[in-house]
Amino acid sequence: MKIKDLIQRVNKSKEFEEEVDFEEFCSIFHLDYNYENIEQDRLMSYWIGNWYCTDQTVGYRVYYFDNEVVCLTVQNGRKCGEEFEWISKELYYKVKNYVQEVAVRKDIIPLQDLEAEIGGFYKIEFNGQLYSHHHKIPYLNGEKVSIVSVNRVPGFMEDSMFSSTCKMVRVEFENKETKWVNIRDLDFPFNLVEG
C-alpha cells in the first residue's frame, strides 16, 4: 500500500487518538518556549500501528492539523526518538507557526510596569562585590557615608563567603567618624545622571 492511500484510510476513532506532545514539537522546531498546559484541538495524532515498549506506546502515527495530514512519524522503541517526515515544506511551516503561536503565551513574557515604584537605591550582599565607584556613594540610614575599608574586622573569624567578615565594611561619616557596619545596611543609589 502506498502512503498516499494509507493516509486516506486512517482510523480516527478515540481508540487510536493520542495527545500531541508539544515538548516534542518545540524540540523538532528548535523552539525554547513554554509548552505546558496547552489546550488545543487543531493538532491531532492517531496511531496507525502501535505496540508497547516497556511502559510506553510506540509505533507509527499520522498527525493532522485542522483535519489535514501534515506528517507521519515512527518511534521504534521507548528510548528512540520519534522521527518526523512531513508531507510538504508548506505544511511544516504552517504547523511550526501554529506551535510558536500557541506555545508562546503572553503571560510568560515579563513586561515592565513603567509606573512601578523602584526607589532610588539598591543593595549589595557582600563586600567582595564592590566596584571602586561604590566607595563614594552609599547611604547609611539616610546619611551619606564613604566606604574606607573592606579589610578584616578585628576579632572576626577568617574570611569565607559565609562568614560575617565578608559582609562588613568600615564607613566614614561626614564628621570623619568611622565604624564597621554590615554592607546590607547600606543603600547604593542607582548610577543616574541628574534629571
VENTA-V643520 format. One record per pair of residues at least 4 apart in sequence whose C-alpha atoms are under 6 Angstrom apart, sorted by sequence separation. I is the first residue (numbers start at 0). J is the second residue. If there is no record, write none. Layout:
I;J / I;J
This chain:
21;25 / 25;29 / 51;55 / 63;67 / 92;96 / 98;102 / 99;103 / 138;142 / 171;175 / 172;176 / 25;30 / 51;56 / 63;68 / 138;143 / 171;176 / 50;56 / 62;68 / 63;69 / 138;144 / 158;164 / 171;177 / 50;57 / 62;69 / 74;81 / 137;144 / 170;177 / 49;57 / 62;70 / 73;81 / 170;178 / 49;58 / 73;82 / 169;178 / 48;58 / 61;71 / 72;82 / 135;145 / 169;179 / 48;59 / 60;71 / 72;83 / 134;145 / 168;179 / 47;59 / 60;72 / 134;146 / 168;180 / 21;34 / 46;59 / 47;60 / 59;72 / 71;84 / 167;180 / 46;60 / 59;73 / 70;84 / 167;181 / 45;60 / 58;73 / 70;85 / 166;181 / 167;182 / 45;61 / 58;74 / 69;85 / 70;86 / 166;182 / 44;61 / 57;74 / 58;75 / 69;86 / 44;62 / 43;62 / 149;168 / 43;63 / 148;168 / 42;63 / 69;90 / 148;169 / 42;64 / 147;169 / 41;64 / 146;169 / 147;170 / 41;65 / 52;76 / 146;170 / 52;77 / 145;170 / 145;171 / 17;44 / 144;171 / 16;44 / 17;45 / 144;172 / 16;45 / 15;45 / 15;46 / 126;165 / 125;165 / 126;166 / 125;166 / 139;185 / 138;185 / 138;186 / 137;186 / 137;187 / 124;183 / 122;186 / 121;186 / 120;186 / 121;187 / 120;187 / 34;102 / 120;188 / 33;102 / 119;188 / 120;189 / 32;102 / 32;103
